[in-house]
Amino acid sequence: MRTSGPRPLQRDPHDPRVSPLELFFDLVYVFGIGQLVHHLVEHLSWTGLAQTLVLYVAVFLAWSYTSWAGSLTNPDQSPVRMMLLVIMVLGLFMNVAAPEAFGEAGWLFVATYLTIQLGRTLWLLTTGLDDVMCRHFQRALVWLVATAPLWITGAVVDGPARLILWGIATVIDLLGLLSAHPLPGKRFHSERIDFAAEHQFERARLFFIIALGETVLTTGSAIASAPLEPMTLFAGAVAVIGTIAVWWVYFRRSESRAVSQVIAGRDPVRTSRYAINTLLVMVAGLLAIAVGDELVIAHPTGRTDAVTNVFLFGGPFLFFAAQTWYMRSVMREVPISRPIALVALVVLAVATLPAPPYLAGCAALAVLVGVAIADGRRATGEETHAASMDTEE
């Protein structure tokens, strides 16, 4: 990999630690995820879903780009700390405005979002990045400036026009993230760049844990808001066990193998980009799971409708689909449990429509627990094999 001379604000690419300030920073953006869950529950319609997707992508992009900046810069330096603190304050107001972004708070949401995105990118260009990264963020700035008029115009207009303008801006911003901001004749080539991939992966891992915690908080709030009857408690228990199963599936085997791939990979920047892209979909899945659980807990014995099942089964589907893509693209393996789970979720989402919501919740839980058991057995077998090999040596 290419190395360069020391730069005062540059992070040591071999430093994997996540500073307390970075964890503190993450809390603001997970608070935003909770805000979006409540917004979606209160606006259960196609329009409400589209609005939530637009807001979610904006919140996630603000976090992911800033976490990337943290993987390039030294958190022990005062300018870096100040950058994180300023964006943390701006992010708090952006997330506070999110539930009313399509109402009276649109201007606040856009003003804070654009200040974060443009301001942080301009700041990064002053920190002494190497030539490849510097050119990349110059291209990223072009992409962000191109969508700024759409965001600003959307904040001025009302009704469907705002959703259309912001939707277009969101798609462009998302394409920029996924494609690494290419311009005609200029693309991002990262094969020989030193990068703190372990740190970036740890940021993604910790953000997932905190987002998973937000799912638990949503479940707890839903139980507290519903009548404390046996079926409410049962539905709440199913939701919590489902969250535990998601945690198990993420950490029991897949996460440790992904870390080893990050360490051994020849292109740490590419691997880190894939991890962030996967996290985008995974956290969207957690958001959907939280909404589905809240709907079931509120009415566990009513009639299951398509909306409830879209969230109840769609959340795990997004989670498994993203994990499967990452496993195939980076780890070069896909356990058979993943495609089986994806098919089972689709089939059960349709099959449980005549059943009460608590049974639909149990069906979704069965898929999650089944994958968790499969991963646990496979991890135990690999650990036993590794231990026997060590003994023979």
MOPE-V683048 format. One record per residue. N is the residue number from 0. RES is the residue in three letters. PSI is psi in whole degrees, 0 to 359 (999 if undefined). OMEGA is omega in whole degrees, 0 to 359 (none if undefined). BURIAL is I if it has 16 or more other C-alpha atoms within 10 Angstrom, else O. Layout:
n:N res:RES psi:PSI omega:OMEGA burial:BURIAL
n:N res:RES psi:PSI omega:OMEGA burial:BURIAL
This chain:
n:0 res:MET psi:151 omega:181 burial:O
n:1 res:ARG psi:135 omega:176 burial:O
n:2 res:THR psi:164 omega:180 burial:O
n:3 res:SER psi:174 omega:180 burial:O
n:4 res:GLY psi:162 omega:182 burial:O
n:5 res:PRO psi:140 omega:175 burial:O
n:6 res:ARG psi:135 omega:189 burial:O
n:7 res:PRO psi:322 omega:185 burial:O
n:8 res:LEU psi:1 omega:185 burial:I
n:9 res:GLN psi:137 omega:177 burial:I
n:10 res:ARG psi:145 omega:171 burial:I
n:11 res:ASP psi:120 omega:184 burial:I
n:12 res:PRO psi:346 omega:180 burial:I
n:13 res:HIS psi:9 omega:180 burial:O
n:14 res:ASP psi:107 omega:184 burial:O
n:15 res:PRO psi:353 omega:189 burial:I
n:16 res:ARG psi:146 omega:174 burial:O
n:17 res:VAL psi:123 omega:185 burial:I
n:18 res:SER psi:156 omega:176 burial:O
n:19 res:PRO psi:326 omega:179 burial:O
n:20 res:LEU psi:322 omega:179 burial:O
n:21 res:GLU psi:321 omega:176 burial:I
n:22 res:LEU psi:318 omega:177 burial:O
n:23 res:PHE psi:318 omega:178 burial:O
n:24 res:PHE psi:317 omega:183 burial:I
n:25 res:ASP psi:329 omega:183 burial:I
n:26 res:LEU psi:325 omega:181 burial:I
n:27 res:VAL psi:322 omega:185 burial:I
n:28 res:TYR psi:331 omega:172 burial:I
n:29 res:VAL psi:328 omega:171 burial:I
n:30 res:PHE psi:322 omega:177 burial:I
n:31 res:GLY psi:323 omega:177 burial:I
n:32 res:ILE psi:318 omega:178 burial:I
n:33 res:GLY psi:321 omega:177 burial:I
n:34 res:GLN psi:321 omega:181 burial:I
n:35 res:LEU psi:325 omega:176 burial:I
n:36 res:VAL psi:313 omega:180 burial:I
n:37 res:HIS psi:322 omega:178 burial:I
n:38 res:HIS psi:317 omega:182 burial:I
n:39 res:LEU psi:321 omega:178 burial:I
n:40 res:VAL psi:324 omega:181 burial:I
n:41 res:GLU psi:346 omega:181 burial:O
n:42 res:HIS psi:64 omega:182 burial:O
n:43 res:LEU psi:83 omega:178 burial:O
n:44 res:SER psi:170 omega:177 burial:O
n:45 res:TRP psi:322 omega:178 burial:O
n:46 res:THR psi:316 omega:179 burial:O
n:47 res:GLY psi:321 omega:178 burial:I
n:48 res:LEU psi:317 omega:179 burial:O
n:49 res:ALA psi:317 omega:178 burial:O
n:50 res:GLN psi:316 omega:181 burial:I
n:51 res:THR psi:321 omega:178 burial:I
n:52 res:LEU psi:317 omega:178 burial:I
n:53 res:VAL psi:313 omega:181 burial:I
n:54 res:LEU psi:320 omega:181 burial:I
n:55 res:TYR psi:314 omega:181 burial:I
n:56 res:VAL psi:318 omega:179 burial:I
n:57 res:ALA psi:314 omega:179 burial:I
n:58 res:VAL psi:315 omega:182 burial:I
n:59 res:PHE psi:319 omega:180 burial:I
n:60 res:LEU psi:320 omega:178 burial:I
n:61 res:ALA psi:319 omega:179 burial:I
n:62 res:TRP psi:311 omega:188 burial:I
n:63 res:SER psi:319 omega:179 burial:I
n:64 res:TYR psi:324 omega:179 burial:I
n:65 res:THR psi:323 omega:177 burial:I
n:66 res:SER psi:325 omega:176 burial:I
n:67 res:TRP psi:319 omega:177 burial:I
n:68 res:ALA psi:323 omega:178 burial:I
n:69 res:GLY psi:335 omega:177 burial:I
n:70 res:SER psi:347 omega:179 burial:I
n:71 res:LEU psi:340 omega:187 burial:I
n:72 res:THR psi:159 omega:185 burial:I
n:73 res:ASN psi:115 omega:183 burial:I
n:74 res:PRO psi:349 omega:178 burial:I
n:75 res:ASP psi:352 omega:180 burial:O
n:76 res:GLN psi:138 omega:184 burial:O
n:77 res:SER psi:318 omega:179 burial:O
n:78 res:PRO psi:325 omega:179 burial:O
n:79 res:VAL psi:316 omega:177 burial:I
n:80 res:ARG psi:318 omega:181 burial:I
n:81 res:MET psi:320 omega:177 burial:O
n:82 res:MET psi:313 omega:181 burial:I
n:83 res:LEU psi:320 omega:182 burial:I
n:84 res:LEU psi:320 omega:179 burial:I
n:85 res:VAL psi:315 omega:180 burial:O
n:86 res:ILE psi:329 omega:176 burial:I
n:87 res:MET psi:315 omega:179 burial:I
n:88 res:VAL psi:313 omega:178 burial:O
n:89 res:LEU psi:320 omega:180 burial:I
n:90 res:GLY psi:324 omega:178 burial:I
n:91 res:LEU psi:314 omega:180 burial:I
n:92 res:PHE psi:325 omega:177 burial:I
n:93 res:MET psi:317 omega:182 burial:I
n:94 res:ASN psi:329 omega:174 burial:I
n:95 res:VAL psi:323 omega:182 burial:I
n:96 res:ALA psi:342 omega:188 burial:I
n:97 res:ALA psi:312 omega:182 burial:I
n:98 res:PRO psi:333 omega:180 burial:I
n:99 res:GLU psi:20 omega:183 burial:O
n:100 res:ALA psi:332 omega:177 burial:I
n:101 res:PHE psi:16 omega:174 burial:I
n:102 res:GLY psi:235 omega:186 burial:O
n:103 res:GLU psi:343 omega:185 burial:O
n:104 res:ALA psi:16 omega:181 burial:I
n:105 res:GLY psi:319 omega:182 burial:I
n:106 res:TRP psi:321 omega:180 burial:I
n:107 res:LEU psi:318 omega:179 burial:I
n:108 res:PHE psi:312 omega:182 burial:I
n:109 res:VAL psi:316 omega:182 burial:I
n:110 res:ALA psi:316 omega:181 burial:I
n:111 res:THR psi:320 omega:180 burial:I
n:112 res:TYR psi:312 omega:182 burial:I
n:113 res:LEU psi:325 omega:177 burial:I
n:114 res:THR psi:319 omega:178 burial:O
n:115 res:ILE psi:308 omega:187 burial:I
n:116 res:GLN psi:312 omega:182 burial:I
n:117 res:LEU psi:317 omega:183 burial:I
n:118 res:GLY psi:315 omega:181 burial:O
n:119 res:ARG psi:320 omega:181 burial:I
n:120 res:THR psi:317 omega:176 burial:I
n:121 res:LEU psi:320 omega:180 burial:O
n:122 res:TRP psi:317 omega:180 burial:O
n:123 res:LEU psi:325 omega:181 burial:I
n:124 res:LEU psi:351 omega:178 burial:I
n:125 res:THR psi:3 omega:189 burial:O
n:126 res:THR psi:6 omega:178 burial:I
n:127 res:GLY psi:37 omega:177 burial:O
n:128 res:LEU psi:156 omega:175 burial:I
n:129 res:ASP psi:169 omega:189 burial:I
n:130 res:ASP psi:318 omega:183 burial:O
n:131 res:VAL psi:313 omega:179 burial:O
n:132 res:MET psi:322 omega:180 burial:I
n:133 res:CYS psi:315 omega:179 burial:I
n:134 res:ARG psi:325 omega:178 burial:I
n:135 res:HIS psi:314 omega:182 burial:I
n:136 res:PHE psi:336 omega:171 burial:I
n:137 res:GLN psi:317 omega:177 burial:I
n:138 res:ARG psi:321 omega:178 burial:I
n:139 res:ALA psi:322 omega:179 burial:I
n:140 res:LEU psi:322 omega:178 burial:I
n:141 res:VAL psi:315 omega:179 burial:O
n:142 res:TRP psi:316 omega:182 burial:I
n:143 res:LEU psi:319 omega:179 burial:I
n:144 res:VAL psi:325 omega:182 burial:O
n:145 res:ALA psi:326 omega:182 burial:O
n:146 res:THR psi:349 omega:182 burial:I
n:147 res:ALA psi:316 omega:178 burial:I
n:148 res:PRO psi:326 omega:178 burial:O
n:149 res:LEU psi:317 omega:178 burial:I
n:150 res:TRP psi:316 omega:182 burial:I
n:151 res:ILE psi:314 omega:179 burial:I
n:152 res:THR psi:321 omega:178 burial:I
n:153 res:GLY psi:325 omega:179 burial:I
n:154 res:ALA psi:336 omega:181 burial:I
n:155 res:VAL psi:320 omega:183 burial:O
n:156 res:VAL psi:169 omega:180 burial:O
n:157 res:ASP psi:170 omega:171 burial:O
n:158 res:GLY psi:211 omega:184 burial:O
n:159 res:PRO psi:331 omega:181 burial:O
n:160 res:ALA psi:322 omega:179 burial:O
n:161 res:ARG psi:315 omega:180 burial:I
n:162 res:LEU psi:320 omega:180 burial:I
n:163 res:ILE psi:312 omega:182 burial:I
n:164 res:LEU psi:314 omega:179 burial:I
n:165 res:TRP psi:327 omega:177 burial:I
n:166 res:GLY psi:317 omega:178 burial:I
n:167 res:ILE psi:315 omega:179 burial:I
n:168 res:ALA psi:321 omega:180 burial:I
n:169 res:THR psi:316 omega:180 burial:I
n:170 res:VAL psi:317 omega:180 burial:O
n:171 res:ILE psi:314 omega:179 burial:I
n:172 res:ASP psi:321 omega:180 burial:I
n:173 res:LEU psi:318 omega:176 burial:I
n:174 res:LEU psi:324 omega:177 burial:O
n:175 res:GLY psi:316 omega:178 burial:I
n:176 res:LEU psi:312 omega:187 burial:I
n:177 res:LEU psi:330 omega:185 burial:O
n:178 res:SER psi:2 omega:181 burial:O
n:179 res:ALA psi:36 omega:170 burial:I
n:180 res:HIS psi:60 omega:176 burial:I
n:181 res:PRO psi:155 omega:170 burial:I
n:182 res:LEU psi:164 omega:181 burial:O
n:183 res:PRO psi:119 omega:179 burial:O
n:184 res:GLY psi:2 omega:183 burial:O
n:185 res:LYS psi:118 omega:179 burial:O
n:186 res:ARG psi:165 omega:183 burial:O
n:187 res:PHE psi:113 omega:177 burial:I
n:188 res:HIS psi:114 omega:191 burial:O
n:189 res:SER psi:15 omega:190 burial:I
n:190 res:GLU psi:328 omega:186 burial:O
n:191 res:ARG psi:39 omega:182 burial:O
n:192 res:ILE psi:131 omega:172 burial:I
n:193 res:ASP psi:131 omega:183 burial:I
n:194 res:PHE psi:143 omega:181 burial:I
n:195 res:ALA psi:68 omega:185 burial:I
n:196 res:ALA psi:323 omega:178 burial:I
n:197 res:GLU psi:321 omega:178 burial:I
n:198 res:HIS psi:315 omega:181 burial:I
n:199 res:GLN psi:321 omega:178 burial:I
n:200 res:PHE psi:322 omega:178 burial:I
n:201 res:GLU psi:323 omega:176 burial:O
n:202 res:ARG psi:315 omega:179 burial:I
n:203 res:ALA psi:317 omega:181 burial:I
n:204 res:ARG psi:314 omega:182 burial:I
n:205 res:LEU psi:325 omega:177 burial:O
n:206 res:PHE psi:322 omega:177 burial:I
n:207 res:PHE psi:318 omega:179 burial:I
n:208 res:ILE psi:315 omega:182 burial:I
n:209 res:ILE psi:321 omega:177 burial:I
n:210 res:ALA psi:323 omega:176 burial:I
n:211 res:LEU psi:323 omega:176 burial:I
n:212 res:GLY psi:325 omega:177 burial:I
n:213 res:GLU psi:326 omega:176 burial:I
n:214 res:THR psi:319 omega:177 burial:I
n:215 res:VAL psi:318 omega:179 burial:I
n:216 res:LEU psi:320 omega:178 burial:O
n:217 res:THR psi:318 omega:177 burial:I
n:218 res:THR psi:315 omega:179 burial:I
n:219 res:GLY psi:318 omega:179 burial:I
n:220 res:SER psi:322 omega:179 burial:O
n:221 res:ALA psi:319 omega:178 burial:I
n:222 res:ILE psi:317 omega:181 burial:I
n:223 res:ALA psi:330 omega:182 burial:O
n:224 res:SER psi:343 omega:182 burial:O
n:225 res:ALA psi:160 omega:175 burial:O
n:226 res:PRO psi:135 omega:182 burial:O
n:227 res:LEU psi:73 omega:179 burial:O
n:228 res:GLU psi:162 omega:182 burial:O
n:229 res:PRO psi:318 omega:182 burial:O
n:230 res:MET psi:328 omega:176 burial:I
n:231 res:THR psi:314 omega:180 burial:I
n:232 res:LEU psi:322 omega:178 burial:I
n:233 res:PHE psi:313 omega:179 burial:I
n:234 res:ALA psi:323 omega:178 burial:I
n:235 res:GLY psi:321 omega:178 burial:I
n:236 res:ALA psi:319 omega:177 burial:I
n:237 res:VAL psi:317 omega:180 burial:I
n:238 res:ALA psi:316 omega:181 burial:I
n:239 res:VAL psi:317 omega:178 burial:I
n:240 res:ILE psi:323 omega:177 burial:I
n:241 res:GLY psi:319 omega:178 burial:I
n:242 res:THR psi:320 omega:177 burial:I
n:243 res:ILE psi:320 omega:179 burial:I
n:244 res:ALA psi:320 omega:177 burial:I
n:245 res:VAL psi:316 omega:177 burial:I
n:246 res:TRP psi:314 omega:181 burial:I
n:247 res:TRP psi:315 omega:182 burial:I
n:248 res:VAL psi:325 omega:181 burial:I
n:249 res:TYR psi:318 omega:192 burial:I
n:250 res:PHE psi:336 omega:189 burial:I
n:251 res:ARG psi:316 omega:182 burial:I
n:252 res:ARG psi:315 omega:188 burial:I
n:253 res:SER psi:318 omega:186 burial:I
n:254 res:GLU psi:317 omega:181 burial:O
n:255 res:SER psi:322 omega:178 burial:O
n:256 res:ARG psi:325 omega:178 burial:O
n:257 res:ALA psi:321 omega:178 burial:I
n:258 res:VAL psi:317 omega:179 burial:I
n:259 res:SER psi:325 omega:177 burial:O
n:260 res:GLN psi:322 omega:178 burial:I
n:261 res:VAL psi:318 omega:182 burial:I
n:262 res:ILE psi:319 omega:186 burial:O
n:263 res:ALA psi:349 omega:186 burial:O
n:264 res:GLY psi:148 omega:179 burial:O
n:265 res:ARG psi:344 omega:181 burial:O
n:266 res:ASP psi:80 omega:185 burial:I
n:267 res:PRO psi:330 omega:179 burial:I
n:268 res:VAL psi:315 omega:179 burial:I
n:269 res:ARG psi:315 omega:179 burial:I
n:270 res:THR psi:320 omega:179 burial:I
n:271 res:SER psi:321 omega:176 burial:I
n:272 res:ARG psi:316 omega:179 burial:I
n:273 res:TYR psi:322 omega:179 burial:I
n:274 res:ALA psi:319 omega:179 burial:I
n:275 res:ILE psi:318 omega:179 burial:I
n:276 res:ASN psi:321 omega:177 burial:I
n:277 res:THR psi:318 omega:180 burial:I
n:278 res:LEU psi:323 omega:178 burial:I
n:279 res:LEU psi:313 omega:182 burial:I
n:280 res:VAL psi:321 omega:181 burial:I
n:281 res:MET psi:314 omega:181 burial:I
n:282 res:VAL psi:326 omega:173 burial:I
n:283 res:ALA psi:322 omega:176 burial:I
n:284 res:GLY psi:319 omega:177 burial:I
n:285 res:LEU psi:321 omega:178 burial:I
n:286 res:LEU psi:316 omega:180 burial:I
n:287 res:ALA psi:319 omega:178 burial:I
n:288 res:ILE psi:317 omega:180 burial:I
n:289 res:ALA psi:318 omega:179 burial:I
n:290 res:VAL psi:314 omega:180 burial:I
n:291 res:GLY psi:316 omega:179 burial:I
n:292 res:ASP psi:319 omega:180 burial:I
n:293 res:GLU psi:321 omega:179 burial:I
n:294 res:LEU psi:319 omega:180 burial:I
n:295 res:VAL psi:317 omega:181 burial:I
n:296 res:ILE psi:324 omega:180 burial:I
n:297 res:ALA psi:325 omega:182 burial:I
n:298 res:HIS psi:71 omega:187 burial:I
n:299 res:PRO psi:333 omega:185 burial:I
n:300 res:THR psi:12 omega:178 burial:I
n:301 res:GLY psi:209 omega:179 burial:O
n:302 res:ARG psi:129 omega:179 burial:O
n:303 res:THR psi:134 omega:177 burial:I
n:304 res:ASP psi:171 omega:184 burial:I
n:305 res:ALA psi:325 omega:182 burial:O
n:306 res:VAL psi:314 omega:180 burial:O
n:307 res:THR psi:315 omega:182 burial:I
n:308 res:ASN psi:331 omega:176 burial:I
n:309 res:VAL psi:317 omega:180 burial:I
n:310 res:PHE psi:318 omega:185 burial:I
n:311 res:LEU psi:318 omega:179 burial:I
n:312 res:PHE psi:333 omega:180 burial:I
n:313 res:GLY psi:327 omega:178 burial:I
n:314 res:GLY psi:305 omega:175 burial:I
n:315 res:PRO psi:326 omega:179 burial:I
n:316 res:PHE psi:314 omega:178 burial:I
n:317 res:LEU psi:317 omega:180 burial:I
n:318 res:PHE psi:309 omega:182 burial:I
n:319 res:PHE psi:323 omega:180 burial:I
n:320 res:ALA psi:316 omega:179 burial:I
n:321 res:ALA psi:317 omega:179 burial:I
n:322 res:GLN psi:320 omega:179 burial:I
n:323 res:THR psi:317 omega:179 burial:I
n:324 res:TRP psi:317 omega:181 burial:I
n:325 res:TYR psi:317 omega:179 burial:I
n:326 res:MET psi:318 omega:182 burial:I
n:327 res:ARG psi:320 omega:186 burial:O
n:328 res:SER psi:324 omega:187 burial:O
n:329 res:VAL psi:313 omega:186 burial:I
n:330 res:MET psi:347 omega:178 burial:I
n:331 res:ARG psi:35 omega:175 burial:O
n:332 res:GLU psi:146 omega:175 burial:O
n:333 res:VAL psi:106 omega:177 burial:O
n:334 res:PRO psi:144 omega:183 burial:O
n:335 res:ILE psi:339 omega:180 burial:O
n:336 res:SER psi:331 omega:184 burial:I
n:337 res:ARG psi:305 omega:178 burial:I
n:338 res:PRO psi:326 omega:177 burial:O
n:339 res:ILE psi:316 omega:181 burial:O
n:340 res:ALA psi:319 omega:181 burial:I
n:341 res:LEU psi:316 omega:179 burial:I
n:342 res:VAL psi:317 omega:182 burial:O
n:343 res:ALA psi:321 omega:181 burial:I
n:344 res:LEU psi:318 omega:179 burial:I
n:345 res:VAL psi:314 omega:181 burial:O
n:346 res:VAL psi:314 omega:182 burial:O
n:347 res:LEU psi:329 omega:178 burial:I
n:348 res:ALA psi:324 omega:178 burial:I
n:349 res:VAL psi:318 omega:186 burial:O
n:350 res:ALA psi:332 omega:184 burial:O
n:351 res:THR psi:3 omega:180 burial:I
n:352 res:LEU psi:323 omega:178 burial:I
n:353 res:PRO psi:350 omega:185 burial:O
n:354 res:ALA psi:162 omega:174 burial:O
n:355 res:PRO psi:158 omega:185 burial:I
n:356 res:PRO psi:325 omega:183 burial:I
n:357 res:TYR psi:328 omega:176 burial:I
n:358 res:LEU psi:323 omega:175 burial:I
n:359 res:ALA psi:319 omega:177 burial:I
n:360 res:GLY psi:321 omega:178 burial:I
n:361 res:CYS psi:322 omega:179 burial:I
n:362 res:ALA psi:315 omega:177 burial:I
n:363 res:ALA psi:321 omega:179 burial:I
n:364 res:LEU psi:321 omega:181 burial:I
n:365 res:ALA psi:321 omega:179 burial:I
n:366 res:VAL psi:314 omega:180 burial:I
n:367 res:LEU psi:314 omega:181 burial:I
n:368 res:VAL psi:323 omega:178 burial:I
n:369 res:GLY psi:316 omega:178 burial:O
n:370 res:VAL psi:321 omega:179 burial:I
n:371 res:ALA psi:318 omega:178 burial:I
n:372 res:ILE psi:316 omega:180 burial:I
n:373 res:ALA psi:317 omega:178 burial:I
n:374 res:ASP psi:319 omega:180 burial:I
n:375 res:GLY psi:316 omega:179 burial:I
n:376 res:ARG psi:319 omega:181 burial:O
n:377 res:ARG psi:320 omega:179 burial:O
n:378 res:ALA psi:319 omega:179 burial:I
n:379 res:THR psi:318 omega:178 burial:O
n:380 res:GLY psi:319 omega:179 burial:O
n:381 res:GLU psi:321 omega:179 burial:O
n:382 res:GLU psi:320 omega:178 burial:O
n:383 res:THR psi:318 omega:179 burial:O
n:384 res:HIS psi:317 omega:180 burial:O
n:385 res:ALA psi:321 omega:179 burial:O
n:386 res:ALA psi:321 omega:179 burial:O
n:387 res:SER psi:324 omega:177 burial:O
n:388 res:MET psi:319 omega:178 burial:O
n:389 res:ASP psi:321 omega:180 burial:O
n:390 res:THR psi:318 omega:180 burial:O
n:391 res:GLU psi:325 omega:179 burial:O
n:392 res:GLU psi:999 omega:none burial:O
